[in-house]
Amino acid sequence: MKYFVGIDLHSDKSSIGMIDTKDRRIVKRNVENNLEVILKILKSHKSKIHGVVVESTYNWYWLVDGLMDAGYKVHLSNPSANLQYSGLKYSDDKSDAFWLAHLLRLGILKTGYIYPKEIRPVRDLLRKRIMLVRHRTAHLLSLGGMVHRNTGKPMNGNQIKKVEDGFFGELFPEDEHLSMAAGCDHEVIGFLTKKAKEIEATVLKEVKLKPPFQKLLEVPGIGKILAITIWLETGDISRFQQVGDYSSYCRCVSSTRISNGKKKGSGNKKNGNRYLAWAYVEAANFMKRYSPIARSWYQRKASKTSNIVATKALSNKIAKACYYIIKNQTSFNPRMLFYPEFMR
């Protein structure tokens, strides 16, 4: 007889529910988040356990890796796809664990992607760089706004990065408070820039683009860092059966729900990979700058909608193009991407 295990994972504890093929409850336990304790509970039933389901929360790495190292077949539950009936009168952690096991037994569990343990630290390091760059952008905008408010002269990010230490003390000689505030921003910007470059150097040294992803460098607007980001965040391209699945995962499609031509609400806008969404928007901003055919398409789209919508639409086209480039190992062809638009 086969057993099916569901684990409802939380920040400090987990609920374990085990059922058999007839849906009878074998184990029902609430335990602290301790891998040794969890493995001890499962050990006596290991030969009969067909699979273990772990809820995909922010802290699943340690548990999934530990269970896989112990020889269990692990499934990562997709919380947004496995929704319980909203009319349930009562539920708790234990019932949630049994529900996950029940979905596995029926073969209808919607699973997430378990990213390979070996390359995961590099991917997370690159995510740290994205966070640092966003913080740097916030300080650049804050400092630029401060200078513009108090001097009447705009100062963009590139100009701020080039100024030397002590510049803002000379710019605001009569107000030590403004000078200190500007100096703090400038020091933080320099520190974040330094750390971002260190991460870039480390990542480029540690990993080399795999052959399926090397052709991404042919796409205007995609450099080494964006290509590696797309590679590390995409993972196995074969897990996306259709191009629309990949585009949706990259958050490049609308989440609007339409009925009878009217908007009836919206879906989960955050469902997908926010790092891929960022990468393709960045690629769109660079492509419209360096590719004349992309810039012409963008300008036509923006004239009918808005700059934001046009940028997002361009990122969607790039994501779809990259899907076929990676999957079919084809070279980037701008006319294939934009030609239908110019024929209208």
matplotlib code that plots the C-alpha trace (Angstrom):
import matplotlib.pyplot as plt

x = [0.0, 1.2, 1.4, 1.1, 2.5, 1.6, 3.6, 2.1, 5.2, 5.3, 8.0, 8.6, 6.6, 5.2, 2.1, 2.5, -0.4, 0.0, -2.7, -2.9, -4.5, -8.0, -7.6, -7.2, -5.1, -1.9, 0.1, -1.0, 1.6, 2.6, 6.3, 9.0, 11.0, 13.7, 14.8, 15.9, 12.6, 10.6, 12.8, 12.4, 8.6, 8.7, 11.5, 9.3, 7.0, 9.7, 9.3, 5.6, 5.8, 5.0, 5.7, 5.9, 4.3, 5.8, 3.9, 6.0, 6.6, 9.5, 11.5, 11.2, 14.9, 16.1, 13.1, 12.9, 16.7, 16.8, 13.9, 15.5, 18.9, 17.1, 15.7, 12.1, 10.3, 9.3, 6.7, 6.6, 2.9, 2.0, -0.2, -1.9, -2.9, -4.0, -6.9, -9.3, -13.0, -13.7, -17.0, -15.2, -16.5, -13.3, -9.7, -6.4, -2.8, -3.4, -6.4, -4.3, -1.5, -4.0, -5.5, -2.1, -1.6, -5.1, -4.3, -1.1, -3.1, -5.6, -2.9, -4.2, -1.6, -0.3, 3.4, 6.1, 9.6, 12.3, 15.3, 18.6, 20.4, 23.8, 23.2, 20.6, 23.2, 24.4, 20.9, 20.1, 23.4, 22.3, 18.9, 20.8, 22.4, 19.0, 18.0, 21.1, 20.6, 17.0, 18.2, 20.8, 18.1, 16.0, 19.0, 19.8, 16.2, 16.2, 19.5, 18.6, 15.3, 17.0, 19.4, 16.7, 14.5, 17.2, 19.2, 16.6, 19.0, 18.2, 20.9, 20.5, 21.8, 24.9, 25.9, 25.6, 27.7, 30.5, 30.9, 33.7, 33.5, 33.0, 31.1, 27.8, 29.5, 30.6, 27.1, 25.4, 28.1, 25.6, 23.4, 25.2, 21.9, 21.5, 25.2, 25.0, 21.9, 23.3, 26.6, 24.9, 23.1, 26.2, 28.2, 25.5, 25.3, 29.0, 28.9, 26.0, 27.6, 30.8, 28.9, 26.9, 30.1, 31.6, 28.6, 28.7, 32.4, 31.8, 28.8, 30.6, 33.5, 31.5, 29.0, 29.2, 26.2, 25.0, 24.8, 21.0, 21.2, 24.3, 22.2, 20.4, 23.4, 22.3, 19.2, 19.6, 19.4, 20.4, 24.0, 25.8, 24.1, 20.6, 21.3, 22.6, 19.6, 17.2, 19.1, 19.2, 15.5, 14.1, 15.7, 14.6, 12.8, 11.0, 8.8, 6.9, 4.8, 3.7, 5.2, 2.2, 3.0, 6.5, 5.2, 2.7, 5.5, 7.4, 4.4, 4.2, 0.5, -2.6, -4.4, -7.7, -10.9, -13.4, -17.0, -19.4, -16.9, -16.8, -14.1, -15.2, -12.0, -8.4, -6.4, -3.2, -0.9, 2.0, 1.7, 5.0, 8.7, 9.3, 13.0, 12.2, 9.6, 12.3, 14.8, 12.6, 11.5, 15.1, 15.8, 12.8, 14.2, 17.6, 16.2, 14.1, 17.3, 19.6, 17.3, 15.7, 13.0, 12.1, 12.1, 9.8, 7.4, 7.5, 6.7, 3.7, 2.5, 3.1, 1.2, -1.9, -1.6, 1.1, 4.8, 4.3, 1.9, 4.2, 7.3, 5.4, 4.1, 7.7, 9.0, 6.3, 7.5, 11.1, 10.1, 8.3, 11.2, 13.6, 11.5, 11.9, 15.6, 16.3, 14.0, 14.8, 18.3, 17.5, 19.2, 17.4, 15.6, 14.1, 12.0, 10.4, 9.5, 8.2, 7.4, 3.7, 3.3, 4.8, 2.6, -0.6]
y = [0.0, 3.5, 6.4, 10.1, 12.9, 16.5, 19.1, 22.5, 24.6, 27.8, 30.0, 28.2, 24.9, 22.4, 20.2, 16.7, 14.7, 11.2, 9.1, 5.8, 4.9, 4.7, 8.2, 6.9, 9.1, 7.4, 10.2, 13.6, 15.7, 19.3, 19.7, 22.5, 23.2, 20.7, 18.4, 15.6, 15.5, 15.4, 12.7, 10.6, 10.8, 9.6, 7.0, 4.2, 4.5, 5.3, 2.1, 2.9, 6.6, 7.3, 11.1, 14.1, 17.4, 20.6, 23.9, 26.4, 29.1, 31.5, 29.1, 25.8, 25.3, 23.5, 21.1, 20.1, 19.7, 17.6, 15.3, 14.8, 14.0, 11.5, 9.7, 10.9, 12.0, 15.6, 17.7, 21.5, 22.6, 25.8, 27.7, 30.0, 26.9, 24.6, 26.6, 25.0, 25.4, 28.9, 27.7, 25.5, 26.3, 25.3, 24.5, 24.5, 23.5, 19.8, 19.8, 21.7, 19.1, 16.2, 18.2, 18.4, 14.7, 14.1, 16.1, 14.0, 10.8, 11.8, 12.9, 16.5, 18.4, 21.5, 21.7, 24.3, 24.1, 22.8, 24.7, 22.7, 23.0, 23.4, 26.6, 28.1, 30.1, 31.9, 32.8, 34.2, 36.2, 37.7, 38.5, 40.4, 42.5, 43.4, 44.5, 46.7, 48.3, 49.2, 50.7, 52.7, 54.0, 55.2, 57.1, 58.5, 59.8, 61.2, 63.1, 64.3, 65.6, 67.4, 69.1, 70.2, 71.5, 73.6, 74.8, 74.8, 72.8, 69.1, 66.5, 63.0, 59.8, 59.7, 63.1, 62.2, 59.0, 61.1, 63.8, 63.5, 63.4, 66.8, 68.1, 68.5, 70.3, 73.0, 72.9, 73.7, 75.7, 77.7, 74.8, 72.0, 70.0, 69.9, 69.1, 66.3, 64.8, 65.0, 63.6, 60.6, 59.8, 60.1, 57.8, 55.1, 55.3, 54.7, 51.8, 50.1, 50.6, 49.0, 46.0, 45.5, 45.4, 42.9, 40.6, 41.0, 40.0, 37.0, 35.7, 36.1, 34.3, 31.4, 30.7, 30.6, 30.8, 27.3, 26.8, 27.2, 30.6, 31.9, 33.1, 35.5, 37.8, 38.3, 40.1, 43.9, 45.1, 41.8, 41.8, 39.2, 40.1, 40.1, 36.9, 35.1, 36.4, 35.0, 31.7, 31.3, 32.4, 30.4, 27.1, 24.2, 25.7, 22.4, 22.9, 25.5, 23.7, 26.8, 30.2, 31.7, 29.8, 31.3, 34.8, 34.5, 33.2, 36.3, 38.5, 39.9, 39.3, 41.0, 39.6, 41.2, 39.0, 39.9, 38.8, 39.9, 42.5, 44.0, 43.9, 41.8, 41.9, 40.8, 37.7, 37.3, 40.0, 38.6, 35.1, 34.5, 35.4, 39.0, 38.8, 37.7, 40.5, 43.0, 41.5, 41.7, 45.3, 46.2, 44.5, 46.4, 49.8, 49.0, 47.5, 50.6, 52.6, 50.6, 48.9, 51.2, 48.7, 48.2, 51.9, 52.5, 49.8, 51.2, 54.7, 53.5, 51.5, 54.4, 56.9, 54.6, 53.7, 55.1, 54.7, 52.2, 50.0, 50.2, 49.2, 46.3, 45.1, 45.2, 43.2, 40.6, 40.3, 39.9, 37.2, 35.3, 35.7, 34.5, 31.4, 30.3, 31.3, 29.1, 26.2, 26.0, 27.4, 29.9, 33.3, 36.5, 38.0, 41.4, 41.3, 38.1, 39.8, 43.1, 42.3, 41.6, 45.0, 46.8, 45.0, 46.5]
z = [0.0, -0.9, 1.5, 0.5, 2.7, 2.8, 4.8, 5.5, 6.0, 8.1, 9.4, 12.7, 12.5, 10.1, 10.0, 8.6, 7.3, 5.8, 4.1, 2.3, -1.0, 0.7, 2.1, 5.6, 7.9, 9.0, 10.6, 12.0, 13.6, 14.3, 14.8, 15.0, 11.8, 12.4, 9.6, 11.9, 13.7, 10.4, 8.9, 12.1, 11.8, 8.2, 8.6, 9.8, 6.7, 4.2, 2.1, 1.6, 1.0, -2.7, -2.5, -0.2, -0.9, 0.5, 0.3, -1.7, 0.9, 1.1, 3.3, 1.5, 0.5, 3.7, 3.8, 0.2, -0.1, 3.1, 2.0, -1.5, 0.0, 2.2, -0.9, -0.9, -4.0, -3.3, -5.0, -4.5, -4.3, -6.2, -3.6, -6.2, -8.4, -5.5, -4.0, -1.5, -1.8, -0.4, 1.2, 3.8, 7.3, 9.1, 8.2, 10.0, 9.3, 9.8, 7.4, 4.9, 5.1, 4.5, 1.6, -0.1, 0.4, -1.0, -4.1, -4.6, -4.2, -6.8, -9.2, -9.6, -7.6, -9.3, -8.7, -8.8, -10.2, -7.8, -9.0, -9.0, -5.6, -7.2, -9.1, -6.8, -4.7, -7.8, -8.8, -5.4, -5.5, -8.8, -7.2, -4.5, -7.2, -8.5, -5.0, -4.6, -8.0, -7.1, -3.8, -5.7, -8.1, -5.2, -3.8, -7.3, -7.7, -4.2, -4.6, -8.1, -6.8, -3.9, -6.2, -8.6, -5.8, -4.2, -7.2, -10.0, -12.2, -13.0, -12.3, -13.8, -12.6, -14.9, -13.7, -10.1, -10.5, -12.0, -9.3, -6.8, -3.0, -1.5, -4.6, -2.7, 0.2, -2.4, -4.0, -0.7, 1.2, 3.3, 4.5, 6.3, 6.5, 2.7, 2.3, 4.8, 3.2, -0.3, 0.9, 2.6, -0.6, -2.7, -0.3, -0.4, -4.2, -4.4, -2.0, -3.7, -7.1, -5.8, -4.4, -7.5, -9.6, -7.2, -7.6, -11.4, -11.5, -9.2, -11.2, -14.6, -13.1, -11.6, -14.4, -18.2, -20.4, -21.5, -25.3, -25.4, -23.8, -25.6, -28.6, -26.2, -26.6, -30.2, -29.0, -29.0, -25.4, -23.8, -22.4, -20.3, -17.0, -18.5, -20.4, -17.3, -15.3, -17.9, -17.9, -14.1, -13.6, -16.5, -15.7, -17.8, -20.8, -21.5, -18.5, -20.5, -23.1, -25.0, -25.5, -23.7, -20.6, -20.6, -21.3, -18.4, -16.1, -17.0, -16.0, -19.5, -20.0, -18.7, -15.7, -16.6, -16.5, -19.3, -19.5, -22.3, -23.3, -19.8, -17.2, -14.2, -12.2, -12.3, -11.6, -9.6, -11.0, -8.9, -10.2, -12.0, -11.8, -10.9, -11.8, -15.3, -15.5, -14.5, -16.9, -20.0, -19.2, -18.9, -22.3, -23.8, -22.6, -24.1, -27.3, -28.1, -27.6, -29.9, -32.4, -35.0, -36.0, -32.3, -31.6, -34.6, -33.3, -29.8, -30.9, -32.9, -29.9, -27.5, -29.7, -29.5, -25.8, -23.4, -22.9, -20.0, -22.0, -25.0, -23.0, -21.4, -24.8, -26.2, -23.2, -24.0, -27.6, -26.4, -23.9, -26.7, -29.0, -26.3, -25.7, -29.3, -29.4, -26.3, -27.2, -31.0, -30.9, -33.6, -34.1, -33.4, -36.4, -35.8, -38.9, -37.8, -34.5, -35.9, -39.6, -39.1, -37.4, -40.4, -42.9, -41.5]

ax = plt.figure().add_subplot(projection="3d")
ax.plot(x, y, z, "-o")
ax.set_aspect("equal")
plt.show()
